[in-house]
Amino acid sequence: MKYTKCNFAMSVVGIILYVTDLVADILLSVRYFHNGQYVFGVLTLSFVLCGTLIVQCFSYSWLKDDLKKTGQENEHYFLLLHCFQGGVFTRYWFALRKGYHVVFKHSKRTRNSMEGQTDPHKEVIDIVTDLSMLRLFETYLEGCPQLILQLYAFLERGQANLSQYVVIMVSCCAISWSTVDYQIALRKSLPDKNLLRGLCPKLTYLFYKLFTLLSWTLSIVLLLLVDVKAALFLLLFLWIIGFIWAFIKQTQFCNSFSMEFLYRVVVGVTLVFTFFNIKGQDTKCPMSCYYTVRVLGTLGILTVFWAYPLSIFNSEYFIPISAIVVLALLLGIVFLTVYYGVFHPNRTVKAQNDETDGQPAQRDCRMRYFLKD
């Protein structure tokens, strides 16, 4: 288990995308307020703040647990740091600093640490793994809602400014990057799991997630154009189902009840947009049910939209968007089938050891209890 130059480069790209996404969202919200579009400005800023606050909560909770294990007493300092939204930046700083020394500096200090039973590669991988989980939270708490909001604002008015284009592009890039980065971190952090080797499996997994998410995102935007209340009711209903499912499966990701409750809330939000294995058990049936409902929901939204008077919508956009929704959904299902049928790293492993059939393990790694595929 080694932290490579490729992993270091991914960390660098990750912090660049994180900062770019944050700055673009803030600048767009300022533009909305300047133009008198207060509702869009408040919503844009709210998604940023909500996602960031929840991510900081998890970051501090994990850091506090780590400090207790090592017997350190810097808890109040790190609490203040997270209150000023500096938790993720601090983690990136440690990841880049330690990663640089591990990858590019083969000094005596590294050799001595190896002799002292401390693996510097594992230490960096653990830091990067925590970051990948936090970025995944941020993706589905802020990135996906932000993408839906900006697409809705664009299609409702039939035009967009440069800031909106930038936010939409950066959100797509951030979602794509965090998805692949998380899957790589998942494989690297758990020694009993096979690595996701080669470019084809990574691209197949990316396209599966990206196309299914694109289809569903555009479907929600279309429903918003028809009836905002109906769309919000649908999203709320799906969140409640995901939240209840997390309670039924009795997730055990956090040490405290309050953080576990918050985790299940976040799991519910995540399941609104895409499927994840929330307990490390056999997911063949739940995944089949999930995407069956997704297909029916998408077709239902398109049917409602076709039946609705087209005067509410610019017809020159509707036909290509409808075609994209259907095509993206079909491609997403195809890539899903190919990934799990051909490229899934554990597809030849016995069922009791497969990633979708996780065994009870000691709480030595957070990723064992986190979302899986």
VENURMO-V420971 format. One record per backbone hydrogen bond with DSSP energy under -1.0 kcal/mol. CO is the residue of the C=O (numbers start at 0). NH is the residue of the N-H. If there is no record, write none. Layout:
((CO:NH) (CO:NH))
This chain:
((3:7) (4:8) (5:9) (6:10) (7:11) (8:12) (9:13) (10:14) (11:15) (12:16) (13:17) (14:18) (15:19) (16:20) (17:21) (18:22) (19:23) (20:24) (21:25) (22:26) (23:27) (24:28) (25:29) (26:30) (27:31) (28:32) (29:33) (30:34) (31:36) (32:35) (35:37) (36:40) (37:41) (38:42) (39:43) (40:44) (41:45) (42:46) (43:47) (44:48) (45:49) (46:50) (47:51) (48:52) (49:53) (50:54) (51:55) (52:56) (53:57) (54:58) (55:59) (56:60) (57:61) (58:62) (59:63) (60:64) (61:65) (62:66) (63:67) (64:68) (65:69) (66:71) (73:77) (74:78) (75:79) (76:80) (77:81) (78:82) (79:83) (80:85) (81:84) (85:89) (86:90) (87:91) (88:92) (89:93) (90:94) (91:95) (92:96) (93:97) (94:98) (95:99) (96:100) (97:101) (98:102) (99:103) (104:106) (106:110) (107:111) (108:112) (109:113) (110:114) (111:115) (112:117) (113:116) (118:122) (119:123) (120:124) (121:125) (122:126) (123:127) (124:128) (125:129) (126:130) (127:131) (128:132) (129:133) (130:134) (131:135) (132:136) (133:137) (134:138) (135:139) (136:140) (137:141) (137:142) (138:143) (141:145) (142:146) (143:147) (144:148) (145:149) (146:150) (147:151) (148:152) (149:153) (150:154) (151:155) (152:156) (153:157) (160:164) (161:165) (162:166) (163:167) (164:168) (165:169) (166:170) (167:171) (168:172) (169:173) (170:174) (171:175) (172:176) (173:177) (174:178) (175:179) (176:180) (177:181) (178:182) (179:183) (180:184) (181:185) (182:186) (183:187) (184:188) (189:192) (194:196) (198:202) (199:203) (200:204) (201:205) (202:206) (203:207) (204:208) (205:209) (206:210) (207:211) (208:212) (209:213) (210:214) (211:215) (212:216) (213:217) (214:218) (215:219) (216:220) (217:221) (218:222) (219:223) (220:224) (221:225) (222:226) (226:230) (227:231) (228:232) (229:233) (230:234) (231:235) (232:236) (233:237) (234:238) (235:239) (236:240) (237:241) (238:242) (239:243) (240:244) (241:245) (242:246) (243:247) (244:248) (245:250) (255:259) (256:260) (257:261) (258:262) (259:263) (260:264) (261:265) (262:266) (263:267) (264:268) (265:269) (266:270) (269:272) (269:273) (276:371) (279:357) (282:286) (283:287) (284:288) (285:289) (286:290) (287:291) (288:292) (289:293) (290:294) (291:295) (292:296) (293:297) (294:298) (295:299) (296:300) (297:301) (298:302) (299:303) (300:304) (301:305) (302:306) (303:307) (308:311) (309:312) (313:316) (313:317) (314:318) (316:320) (317:321) (318:322) (319:323) (320:324) (321:325) (322:326) (323:327) (324:328) (325:329) (326:330) (327:331) (328:332) (329:333) (330:334) (331:335) (332:336) (333:337) (334:338) (335:339) (336:340) (337:341) (337:342) (338:343) (343:346) (345:348) (349:352) (353:356) (361:363) (364:367) (365:368) (366:369) (371:276))
